[in-house]
Amino acid sequence: MVRTFAIMLPVISCFTFCGCQQSSSPAEDPGIAELASQLSTLQTKVAKMEGDQRFLLTRLVKVEKQIRASAPKTEVEFDPSSTSYRRVDGDLGIFAVAISDVRPFADGVRVTLKLGNPSSMTYSGATLTLEYGPRAPSSDPTGPPDAAVAWLGALQQRTEKITTTLAPGRWNPVQITLPKIEAKDFGYLSVSIETDEIILR
């Protein structure tokens, strides 16, 4: 009997010790409480940084619009679904540019541009620099911060030499082939113009 009691005593003590250990809640653990406090502080800092980022992006969009409004129109951007014309300032004159047609062609699209020459001068040719790709993401500062970076990386560029003359006081149609883009993905086009030589009479 005494021997049995002696064997059971350590077992009882073990259960008592384990029971005491399990009775302490995580909230009473100083280490866990400290971690919870640090997590709360980090969450507050992250929320403030996100708010600051949205504010700065909003300011950046406004400043960019102001710069574009006052700067020379050396480059103009189009939504290919629009047929309205835009003004483009070349190095030797002002032009009006519009998209009149977009069609699938080979592995890309063929775009018909109308180059309007409102002056009385005849241009012997021009060089077009075109940047094209998918439609630009929304400028909403609450959108994904990496959307603009991904869009810029998807843009392609092409330089096209126009050998025909640009007659004065009329629209001059030119066809440009933009490779490696499907018509359904074609949502952005920018155009800039450099003229080679003018013809005066």
C-alpha atoms as a printed R data frame, in Angstrom:
    type eleno elety resid chain resno       x      y        z
1   ATOM     1    CA   MET     A     1   0.000  0.000    0.000
2   ATOM     2    CA   VAL     A     2   2.773  2.393    0.918
3   ATOM     3    CA   ARG     A     3   4.630  1.402   -2.265
4   ATOM     4    CA   THR     A     4   1.538  2.135   -4.399
5   ATOM     5    CA   PHE     A     5   1.105  5.535   -2.780
6   ATOM     6    CA   ALA     A     6   4.764  6.365   -3.403
7   ATOM     7    CA   ILE     A     7   4.355  5.579   -7.121
8   ATOM     8    CA   MET     A     8   1.157  7.612   -7.464
9   ATOM     9    CA   LEU     A     9   2.540 10.715   -5.742
10  ATOM    10    CA   PRO     A    10   4.798 11.827   -8.659
11  ATOM    11    CA   VAL     A    11   1.976 11.193  -11.106
12  ATOM    12    CA   ILE     A    12  -0.429 13.348   -9.082
13  ATOM    13    CA   SER     A    13   2.200 16.056   -8.809
14  ATOM    14    CA   CYS     A    14   2.725 15.987  -12.593
15  ATOM    15    CA   PHE     A    15  -0.981 16.390  -13.300
16  ATOM    16    CA   THR     A    16  -1.179 19.193  -10.760
17  ATOM    17    CA   PHE     A    17   1.782 20.974  -12.370
18  ATOM    18    CA   CYS     A    18   0.366 20.567  -15.887
19  ATOM    19    CA   GLY     A    19  -2.993 21.819  -14.761
20  ATOM    20    CA   CYS     A    20  -1.391 24.904  -13.298
21  ATOM    21    CA   GLN     A    21   0.539 25.507  -16.533
22  ATOM    22    CA   GLN     A    22  -2.596 25.203  -18.686
23  ATOM    23    CA   SER     A    23  -4.573 27.554  -16.504
24  ATOM    24    CA   SER     A    24  -2.426 30.578  -17.540
25  ATOM    25    CA   SER     A    25  -4.022 32.365  -20.539
26  ATOM    26    CA   PRO     A    26  -2.038 33.884  -23.435
27  ATOM    27    CA   ALA     A    27  -3.244 37.322  -22.411
28  ATOM    28    CA   GLU     A    28  -1.305 36.943  -19.148
29  ATOM    29    CA   ASP     A    29   1.943 36.086  -20.991
30  ATOM    30    CA   PRO     A    30   4.143 39.240  -21.014
31  ATOM    31    CA   GLY     A    31   5.839 38.179  -24.269
32  ATOM    32    CA   ILE     A    32   2.572 37.785  -26.152
33  ATOM    33    CA   ALA     A    33   1.252 41.047  -24.767
34  ATOM    34    CA   GLU     A    34   4.399 42.839  -25.989
35  ATOM    35    CA   LEU     A    35   4.045 41.315  -29.470
36  ATOM    36    CA   ALA     A    36   0.399 42.369  -29.632
37  ATOM    37    CA   SER     A    37   1.382 45.933  -28.715
38  ATOM    38    CA   GLN     A    38   4.087 46.023  -31.402
39  ATOM    39    CA   LEU     A    39   1.653 44.653  -34.020
40  ATOM    40    CA   SER     A    40  -0.902 47.341  -33.176
41  ATOM    41    CA   THR     A    41   1.783 50.043  -33.528
42  ATOM    42    CA   LEU     A    42   2.892 48.670  -36.909
43  ATOM    43    CA   GLN     A    43  -0.689 48.533  -38.171
44  ATOM    44    CA   THR     A    44  -1.170 52.179  -37.241
45  ATOM    45    CA   LYS     A    45   2.052 53.178  -39.039
46  ATOM    46    CA   VAL     A    46   1.109 51.210  -42.185
47  ATOM    47    CA   ALA     A    47  -2.339 52.831  -42.280
48  ATOM    48    CA   LYS     A    48  -0.733 56.289  -42.051
49  ATOM    49    CA   MET     A    49   1.781 55.462  -44.800
50  ATOM    50    CA   GLU     A    50  -1.027 54.275  -47.098
51  ATOM    51    CA   GLY     A    51  -2.898 57.531  -46.470
52  ATOM    52    CA   ASP     A    52   0.227 59.581  -47.216
53  ATOM    53    CA   GLN     A    53   0.801 57.602  -50.428
54  ATOM    54    CA   ARG     A    54  -2.733 58.299  -51.668
55  ATOM    55    CA   PHE     A    55  -2.313 62.007  -50.891
56  ATOM    56    CA   LEU     A    56   1.020 62.215  -52.757
57  ATOM    57    CA   LEU     A    57  -0.369 60.332  -55.767
58  ATOM    58    CA   THR     A    58  -3.319 62.708  -55.914
59  ATOM    59    CA   ARG     A    59  -0.969 65.704  -55.841
60  ATOM    60    CA   LEU     A    60   1.231 64.124  -58.524
61  ATOM    61    CA   VAL     A    61  -1.742 63.634  -60.859
62  ATOM    62    CA   LYS     A    62  -2.798 67.284  -60.402
63  ATOM    63    CA   VAL     A    63   0.725 68.606  -61.034
64  ATOM    64    CA   GLU     A    64   1.070 66.423  -64.130
65  ATOM    65    CA   LYS     A    65  -2.192 67.803  -65.526
66  ATOM    66    CA   GLN     A    66  -1.004 71.384  -64.923
67  ATOM    67    CA   ILE     A    67   2.322 70.707  -66.655
68  ATOM    68    CA   ARG     A    68   0.622 69.136  -69.653
69  ATOM    69    CA   ALA     A    69  -1.833 72.023  -69.939
70  ATOM    70    CA   SER     A    70   0.949 74.647  -70.140
71  ATOM    71    CA   ALA     A    71   3.564 72.668  -72.104
72  ATOM    72    CA   PRO     A    72   3.870 72.598  -75.913
73  ATOM    73    CA   LYS     A    73   1.851 69.760  -77.455
74  ATOM    74    CA   THR     A    74   4.877 67.952  -78.847
75  ATOM    75    CA   GLU     A    75   3.269 64.596  -78.087
76  ATOM    76    CA   VAL     A    76  -0.416 63.788  -78.147
77  ATOM    77    CA   GLU     A    77  -2.203 60.745  -76.716
78  ATOM    78    CA   PHE     A    78  -5.186 58.950  -78.239
79  ATOM    79    CA   ASP     A    79  -7.770 56.399  -77.309
80  ATOM    80    CA   PRO     A    80  -7.993 54.465  -80.604
81  ATOM    81    CA   SER     A    81 -11.774 54.341  -80.304
82  ATOM    82    CA   SER     A    82 -11.918 58.150  -80.603
83  ATOM    83    CA   THR     A    83 -12.071 59.875  -84.006
84  ATOM    84    CA   SER     A    84 -11.621 63.455  -82.740
85  ATOM    85    CA   TYR     A    85  -8.476 65.309  -83.760
86  ATOM    86    CA   ARG     A    86  -5.746 66.584  -81.469
87  ATOM    87    CA   ARG     A    87  -3.158 69.318  -81.928
88  ATOM    88    CA   VAL     A    88   0.501 68.328  -82.222
89  ATOM    89    CA   ASP     A    89   3.357 70.851  -82.270
90  ATOM    90    CA   GLY     A    90   6.133 69.808  -84.637
91  ATOM    91    CA   ASP     A    91   9.556 71.407  -84.839
92  ATOM    92    CA   LEU     A    92   8.563 73.479  -87.906
93  ATOM    93    CA   GLY     A    93   4.813 73.853  -87.509
94  ATOM    94    CA   ILE     A    94   1.516 72.849  -85.969
95  ATOM    95    CA   PHE     A    95  -0.480 69.821  -87.105
96  ATOM    96    CA   ALA     A    96  -3.861 68.290  -86.397
97  ATOM    97    CA   VAL     A    97  -3.844 64.501  -85.978
98  ATOM    98    CA   ALA     A    98  -6.790 62.101  -85.883
99  ATOM    99    CA   ILE     A    99  -7.291 58.345  -86.104
100 ATOM   100    CA   SER     A   100  -9.635 57.465  -88.979
101 ATOM   101    CA   ASP     A   101  -9.362 53.664  -89.021
102 ATOM   102    CA   VAL     A   102  -7.875 50.695  -87.130
103 ATOM   103    CA   ARG     A   103  -7.751 47.186  -88.613
104 ATOM   104    CA   PRO     A   104  -6.039 43.910  -87.666
105 ATOM   105    CA   PHE     A   105  -2.978 43.296  -89.813
106 ATOM   106    CA   ALA     A   106  -0.578 40.316  -89.595
107 ATOM   107    CA   ASP     A   107   0.563 40.119  -85.944
108 ATOM   108    CA   GLY     A   108  -0.518 43.680  -85.160
109 ATOM   109    CA   VAL     A   109  -2.810 46.485  -86.314
110 ATOM   110    CA   ARG     A   110  -2.804 48.875  -89.246
111 ATOM   111    CA   VAL     A   111  -3.751 52.417  -88.232
112 ATOM   112    CA   THR     A   112  -4.811 55.107  -90.685
113 ATOM   113    CA   LEU     A   113  -3.892 58.550  -89.364
114 ATOM   114    CA   LYS     A   114  -5.062 61.854  -90.774
115 ATOM   115    CA   LEU     A   115  -2.320 64.475  -90.587
116 ATOM   116    CA   GLY     A   116  -3.901 67.877  -90.962
117 ATOM   117    CA   ASN     A   117  -1.631 70.663  -92.228
118 ATOM   118    CA   PRO     A   118  -3.435 73.941  -91.454
119 ATOM   119    CA   SER     A   119  -0.587 76.136  -92.723
120 ATOM   120    CA   SER     A   120   0.136 77.378  -96.242
121 ATOM   121    CA   MET     A   121   3.427 75.477  -96.361
122 ATOM   122    CA   THR     A   122   4.043 72.114  -97.950
123 ATOM   123    CA   TYR     A   123   6.149 69.671  -95.932
124 ATOM   124    CA   SER     A   124   8.304 67.326  -97.977
125 ATOM   125    CA   GLY     A   125   8.009 64.597  -95.383
126 ATOM   126    CA   ALA     A   126   7.802 63.843  -91.694
127 ATOM   127    CA   THR     A   127   8.985 61.371  -89.094
128 ATOM   128    CA   LEU     A   128   6.397 60.025  -86.669
129 ATOM   129    CA   THR     A   129   7.330 58.579  -83.302
130 ATOM   130    CA   LEU     A   130   4.538 56.358  -82.006
131 ATOM   131    CA   GLU     A   131   4.111 54.685  -78.650
132 ATOM   132    CA   TYR     A   132   1.323 52.155  -78.343
133 ATOM   133    CA   GLY     A   133  -0.083 49.446  -76.132
134 ATOM   134    CA   PRO     A   134  -3.051 48.565  -73.917
135 ATOM   135    CA   ARG     A   135  -5.373 51.152  -72.437
136 ATOM   136    CA   ALA     A   136  -3.823 53.176  -69.619
137 ATOM   137    CA   PRO     A   137  -4.925 52.272  -66.079
138 ATOM   138    CA   SER     A   138  -7.142 54.567  -64.070
139 ATOM   139    CA   SER     A   139  -5.430 57.515  -62.391
140 ATOM   140    CA   ASP     A   140  -7.402 56.819  -59.209
141 ATOM   141    CA   PRO     A   141  -4.761 56.947  -56.425
142 ATOM   142    CA   THR     A   142  -6.615 54.228  -54.495
143 ATOM   143    CA   GLY     A   143  -5.961 51.720  -57.297
144 ATOM   144    CA   PRO     A   144  -3.156 49.125  -57.331
145 ATOM   145    CA   PRO     A   145   0.186 50.985  -56.976
146 ATOM   146    CA   ASP     A   146   1.952 48.705  -59.470
147 ATOM   147    CA   ALA     A   147  -0.657 49.049  -62.255
148 ATOM   148    CA   ALA     A   148   1.068 52.063  -63.840
149 ATOM   149    CA   VAL     A   149   4.459 50.342  -63.729
150 ATOM   150    CA   ALA     A   150   3.054 47.243  -65.447
151 ATOM   151    CA   TRP     A   151   1.345 49.379  -68.109
152 ATOM   152    CA   LEU     A   152   4.515 51.370  -68.887
153 ATOM   153    CA   GLY     A   153   6.411 48.103  -69.267
154 ATOM   154    CA   ALA     A   154   3.843 46.894  -71.829
155 ATOM   155    CA   LEU     A   155   4.193 49.936  -74.139
156 ATOM   156    CA   GLN     A   156   6.013 49.546  -77.454
157 ATOM   157    CA   GLN     A   157   7.585 52.213  -79.671
158 ATOM   158    CA   ARG     A   158   7.902 52.608  -83.404
159 ATOM   159    CA   THR     A   159   9.409 55.310  -85.644
160 ATOM   160    CA   GLU     A   160   7.848 55.752  -89.073
161 ATOM   161    CA   LYS     A   161   9.288 57.793  -91.919
162 ATOM   162    CA   ILE     A   162   6.599 59.459  -94.063
163 ATOM   163    CA   THR     A   163   7.950 59.944  -97.595
164 ATOM   164    CA   THR     A   164   4.878 61.610  -99.116
165 ATOM   165    CA   THR     A   165   4.451 65.373  -98.937
166 ATOM   166    CA   LEU     A   166   2.024 66.918  -96.475
167 ATOM   167    CA   ALA     A   167  -0.044 69.276  -98.590
168 ATOM   168    CA   PRO     A   168  -1.205 72.594  -97.090
169 ATOM   169    CA   GLY     A   169  -4.743 73.281  -95.937
170 ATOM   170    CA   ARG     A   170  -5.916 69.657  -96.007
171 ATOM   171    CA   TRP     A   171  -5.920 66.267  -94.324
172 ATOM   172    CA   ASN     A   172  -3.107 63.970  -95.421
173 ATOM   173    CA   PRO     A   173  -3.889 60.276  -94.737
174 ATOM   174    CA   VAL     A   174  -1.024 57.931  -93.835
175 ATOM   175    CA   GLN     A   175  -1.074 54.254  -92.892
176 ATOM   176    CA   ILE     A   176   1.061 52.937  -90.042
177 ATOM   177    CA   THR     A   177   1.545 49.281  -89.108
178 ATOM   178    CA   LEU     A   178   2.016 48.608  -85.395
179 ATOM   179    CA   PRO     A   179   3.300 45.051  -84.815
180 ATOM   180    CA   LYS     A   180   2.967 42.640  -81.900
181 ATOM   181    CA   ILE     A   181  -0.390 43.753  -80.557
182 ATOM   182    CA   GLU     A   182  -3.891 42.369  -81.101
183 ATOM   183    CA   ALA     A   183  -6.661 44.753  -82.090
184 ATOM   184    CA   LYS     A   184  -8.638 43.891  -78.937
185 ATOM   185    CA   ASP     A   185  -5.666 44.943  -76.777
186 ATOM   186    CA   PHE     A   186  -4.917 48.167  -78.672
187 ATOM   187    CA   GLY     A   187  -6.114 50.911  -76.302
188 ATOM   188    CA   TYR     A   188  -3.424 53.609  -76.306
189 ATOM   189    CA   LEU     A   189  -1.471 55.565  -78.924
190 ATOM   190    CA   SER     A   190   0.777 58.606  -78.623
191 ATOM   191    CA   VAL     A   191   2.134 60.524  -81.615
192 ATOM   192    CA   SER     A   192   4.896 63.101  -82.055
193 ATOM   193    CA   ILE     A   193   5.992 64.672  -85.349
194 ATOM   194    CA   GLU     A   194   9.292 65.925  -86.736
195 ATOM   195    CA   THR     A   195   9.337 67.529  -90.171
196 ATOM   196    CA   ASP     A   196  12.302 67.280  -92.516
197 ATOM   197    CA   GLU     A   197  11.885 70.149  -94.933
198 ATOM   198    CA   ILE     A   198   9.367 72.754  -96.012
199 ATOM   199    CA   ILE     A   199   8.586 73.759  -99.589
200 ATOM   200    CA   LEU     A   200   7.806 77.432 -100.187
201 ATOM   201    CA   ARG     A   201   6.595 78.938 -103.438
